[in-house]
Amino acid sequence: MTLSATIDPDLTSALARFDRAAADRGIEVRRDAPLAPMTTLRVGGPADRLAEPRSRDELLAVLAAAREAAAPWLVIGNGSNLVVADAGVRGVVIRNRARAVSLDGTSLTADAGAPMALLVKRAAAAGLAGLEWGIAVPGTVGGAVWANAGAHGGEMGDRLASVETWDPRSGDLGRLPSAECEFSYRESRFKHEATVVISADIGLEPDHAAAVAARVTAFQAKRQETQPLAEQNAGSVFRNPQGDHAGRLIDAAGLKGLRVGTAAVSTRHANFIVTDRGGRAADVRRLADQVRNTVRETVGILLEYEIEFVGAWEPEP
């Protein structure tokens, strides 16, 4: 997820300019597009405008149109860690569906919109090790870089060689080596600036394809065993505090199964919130805040959110 930088405060005028700029570039744009089906939590309202570029060039064209119009924009991938406000998102939502993946020896290059599962399967088939943990990450490459996603002891920052980026201030493309991405636990520089991840270069190691596939299968089975995959969820709600696990703390506070309206703490994994069909984002937020406050009152630890609240919230989360 990436947010825009400079915007025109007159939203109506900015959107009108974006519509013209998009039309000039042959970009298909939907108005008042529902966003709930585009997230794994399945809650939230519409986007004023929605564009779904399916290639690197289309993505760059949409970004250029939004920049030219000074319209507010938000780039998303699979929507696997997003809670979209019930009032929706003002401005332009860019759902990146650019998914090209290529291999060159032990190097893998992928568009930011490529699902992590696709990368894992391509690497496994080629007998390349180092990304097996990524089968447990439901998002895209761009989201994984943005959040330094990880699982089973691996993190995106461990494997990233470099990132191709787009600067909204200049409209220029650039490249950052991994060392300049400022990775730490579930953190990167991209969370704190409007730079957009366009593609990523990932370094892997050769291994027997069967051995890589076996590790992928084991990680996938562990995920299915421990997470509420059959229910609508947005992945881990909170980051793990140092030396502990958010799920353990929430469970110890007796909060498994706690419900607020259409949202409930999962009975399978306490660090997941699940929603009913037709659920409300406001219920998710109230429940998450209640869990956070209870854990703080119980054990004195203030959990940090791993999920992202986006859109027109009143008041801001």
C-alpha positions in Angstrom: 0.0 0.0 0.0 1.3 3.4 -1.0 -0.3 6.8 -0.4 0.1 9.9 -2.6 2.2 12.9 -1.7 1.1 16.3 -3.0 -2.7 16.7 -3.7 -5.2 19.3 -4.6 -7.5 20.0 -1.7 -10.4 20.5 -4.3 -11.2 16.8 -4.7 -13.9 17.3 -7.4 -11.6 19.3 -9.6 -8.7 16.8 -9.1 -10.9 13.9 -10.0 -12.2 15.7 -13.1 -8.6 16.3 -14.2 -7.7 12.6 -13.4 -10.6 11.4 -15.6 -9.3 13.5 -18.5 -5.7 12.5 -18.0 -6.7 8.8 -17.8 -8.9 9.1 -20.9 -6.0 10.7 -22.8 -3.8 7.6 -21.9 -6.5 5.1 -22.7 -6.8 4.0 -19.1 -10.1 2.3 -18.0 -11.4 3.9 -14.8 -14.4 2.8 -12.7 -16.4 5.3 -10.6 -17.7 4.5 -7.1 -16.1 1.0 -7.3 -16.8 -1.3 -4.3 -13.5 -2.1 -2.5 -14.7 -4.8 -0.1 -14.4 -7.6 -2.7 -10.8 -6.5 -3.3 -9.7 -7.1 0.2 -9.5 -10.4 2.1 -11.5 -9.0 5.0 -14.4 -8.1 2.7 -15.4 -4.9 4.4 -15.5 -1.3 3.5 -17.0 1.2 1.1 -16.2 2.3 -2.5 -13.4 4.2 -4.2 -14.2 7.5 -6.0 -12.1 6.1 -8.8 -10.6 2.7 -9.4 -7.9 1.8 -11.9 -6.5 -1.8 -12.3 -3.3 -1.7 -14.4 -2.2 -5.1 -15.6 1.3 -4.3 -16.7 4.3 -2.2 -15.6 3.6 0.3 -18.3 -0.1 0.6 -17.4 0.8 1.1 -13.8 3.2 3.9 -14.7 0.6 5.5 -16.9 -2.0 5.5 -14.1 0.5 7.0 -11.6 1.4 9.7 -14.1 -2.2 10.6 -14.6 -2.8 10.9 -10.9 0.3 13.0 -10.5 -0.7 15.2 -13.4 -4.1 15.7 -11.9 -2.8 16.3 -8.3 -5.5 13.8 -7.2 -5.1 11.8 -4.0 -4.2 8.2 -4.8 -3.7 4.9 -3.0 -1.9 1.9 -4.4 -3.0 -1.5 -3.2 -2.3 -5.1 -4.1 -4.3 -8.1 -2.9 -5.8 -6.1 0.0 -4.6 -8.7 2.4 -3.8 -6.4 5.3 -6.3 -3.6 4.7 -9.3 -2.4 6.6 -11.2 -0.1 4.3 -13.5 2.4 6.0 -17.2 1.9 5.5 -17.3 5.4 3.9 -14.7 4.2 1.3 -11.6 5.9 0.0 -11.7 9.4 -1.4 -9.7 9.9 -4.6 -8.1 7.3 -6.9 -7.4 3.7 -5.8 -4.8 1.9 -8.0 -5.1 -1.9 -7.7 -1.8 -3.1 -9.1 -2.3 -6.2 -11.1 1.1 -6.2 -12.9 2.3 -9.7 -12.3 5.3 -10.4 -14.6 7.9 -12.8 -13.1 11.2 -13.8 -14.7 14.2 -15.9 -13.7 17.9 -15.3 -14.6 20.1 -17.9 -12.9 19.5 -17.5 -9.2 17.9 -14.1 -9.5 14.2 -13.6 -9.7 12.6 -10.3 -10.9 8.9 -9.7 -10.2 6.4 -6.9 -10.8 5.1 -5.4 -7.5 1.6 -6.8 -8.3 2.7 -10.4 -8.5 1.3 -12.6 -5.7 4.0 -14.0 -3.3 2.6 -17.5 -3.8 3.3 -17.2 -7.5 7.0 -16.4 -6.8 7.3 -19.2 -4.3 5.9 -21.7 -6.9 8.2 -20.4 -9.7 11.2 -20.6 -7.5 10.4 -24.1 -6.2 9.8 -25.4 -9.8 13.2 -24.1 -10.7 15.0 -25.6 -7.7 15.7 -22.3 -6.1 15.6 -21.9 -2.3 15.1 -19.0 0.0 11.5 -17.9 -0.5 9.7 -21.0 0.8 8.3 -19.0 3.8 6.5 -16.7 1.3 3.8 -19.3 0.8 2.4 -18.0 4.1 2.2 -14.4 2.9 -1.2 -13.8 1.1 -0.2 -10.4 -0.4 1.8 -9.2 -3.4 5.5 -8.5 -3.9 4.9 -4.8 -3.5 3.1 -5.3 -0.2 5.8 -7.7 1.0 8.5 -5.1 0.3 6.4 -2.3 1.8 5.8 -4.1 5.0 9.0 -6.3 5.1 6.6 -9.2 5.3 7.8 -12.5 6.8 6.9 -15.9 8.2 8.6 -19.0 9.5 11.9 -17.1 10.3 12.2 -15.4 6.8 11.6 -11.8 5.8 11.5 -10.0 2.5 14.5 -7.8 3.4 16.6 -11.0 3.8 16.2 -11.8 0.1 15.8 -8.5 -1.6 18.7 -7.4 -3.8 17.1 -4.1 -5.1 13.8 -2.4 -5.8 12.7 -0.4 -8.8 10.8 2.7 -7.6 8.7 5.6 -8.9 9.0 9.0 -7.3 5.7 10.9 -7.2 7.5 14.3 -6.7 9.5 14.0 -10.0 7.7 11.3 -11.8 11.0 9.5 -12.3 12.0 5.9 -12.0 14.9 4.9 -9.8 16.5 1.9 -8.1 17.3 1.3 -4.4 19.6 -1.4 -3.1 18.2 -3.4 -0.3 20.6 -1.7 2.2 18.8 1.6 1.5 15.3 0.3 2.1 15.6 0.6 5.9 14.2 -2.8 6.7 13.4 -3.9 10.2 10.6 -6.0 11.7 7.5 -5.3 9.6 9.0 -1.9 8.6 10.6 -0.2 5.6 11.2 3.3 4.3 8.2 2.9 2.0 5.8 3.0 4.9 7.0 6.6 5.6 7.2 8.1 2.1 5.1 8.1 -1.0 7.6 6.2 -3.2 6.0 3.4 -5.1 7.5 -0.1 -5.5 7.4 -1.0 -9.2 9.3 -4.3 -9.2 11.8 -6.2 -7.1 14.9 -8.2 -7.7 15.3 -11.2 -5.3 18.4 -13.4 -4.8 18.0 -17.1 -4.2 20.2 -20.3 -4.0 20.1 -23.5 -6.0 18.7 -26.6 -4.3 16.9 -29.8 -5.2 13.4 -28.9 -6.5 11.9 -31.8 -4.4 13.4 -30.4 -1.2 12.2 -26.9 -1.9 8.7 -28.2 -2.7 8.6 -30.2 0.5 9.4 -27.2 2.6 6.8 -25.1 0.8 4.2 -27.9 1.4 5.1 -28.1 5.1 4.8 -24.3 5.6 1.5 -24.3 3.7 0.1 -27.1 5.9 1.2 -25.2 9.1 -0.6 -22.1 7.9 -3.8 -24.1 7.1 -3.6 -25.8 10.5 -3.2 -22.6 12.6 -4.9 -19.8 10.7 -8.7 -19.2 10.0 -8.2 -19.4 6.2 -11.8 -20.4 5.6 -13.1 -17.2 7.1 -12.8 -13.6 6.0 -9.7 -12.1 7.7 -6.8 -9.6 7.1 -4.0 -11.7 8.4 -2.2 -10.8 11.7 -3.9 -7.8 13.3 -1.0 -6.9 15.6 2.8 -7.1 15.4 4.5 -9.5 17.8 6.1 -7.6 20.7 9.7 -8.4 21.2 10.2 -11.8 22.8 6.5 -12.7 22.7 3.5 -13.3 20.4 0.5 -11.1 20.1 -1.8 -14.1 19.7 -0.6 -15.6 23.0 -1.2 -12.3 24.9 -4.7 -11.9 23.4 -5.5 -15.5 24.2 -4.2 -15.1 27.8 -6.5 -12.1 28.2 -9.4 -14.4 27.5 -10.4 -12.6 24.3 -10.7 -15.5 21.9 -14.2 -15.4 20.4 -14.9 -11.9 21.6 -17.4 -10.3 19.2 -18.4 -6.7 18.3 -21.2 -6.6 15.8 -20.1 -8.4 12.6 -16.5 -9.0 13.7 -15.0 -11.5 16.1 -11.6 -12.6 17.4 -10.8 -15.9 15.8 -11.1 -19.0 18.0 -8.4 -20.7 15.9 -5.8 -17.9 16.2 -6.3 -15.0 18.6 -4.3 -12.5 16.5 -6.8 -12.7 13.7 -10.1 -10.9 13.4 -12.8 -12.6 11.2 -15.9 -10.9 9.8 -19.4 -12.1 8.8 -20.6 -11.7 5.2 -21.7 -8.1 4.7 -19.6 -7.1 7.8 -18.7 -3.5 8.8 -15.3 -2.0 9.0 -16.4 0.0 12.0 -17.0 -3.2 13.9 -13.5 -4.5 13.1 -11.9 -1.3 14.3 -13.9 -1.2 17.5 -13.1 -4.8 18.2 -9.4 -4.3 17.5 -9.2 -1.3 19.7 -11.0 -3.2 22.5 -8.5 -6.0 22.2 -5.6 -3.6 22.2 -6.9 -1.8 25.3 -7.6 -5.0 27.2 -4.2 -6.4 26.6 -2.6 -3.1 27.8 -4.7 -3.1 30.9 -4.0 -6.8 31.6 -0.3 -7.1 31.0 0.9 -3.5 30.4 1.9 -4.1 26.7 0.5 -1.8 24.0 0.2 -3.9 20.8 1.1 -2.2 17.5 -1.2 -2.7 14.5 0.1 -4.7 11.6 -3.1 -4.2 9.6 -3.6 -0.8 8.0 -6.8 1.3 8.3 -7.4 3.2 5.1 -10.0 5.5 3.8 -12.5 8.1 5.2 -12.6 7.2 8.9 -14.3 9.5 11.5 -12.3 10.0 13.6 -8.9 9.0 12.2 -7.7 5.6 13.7 
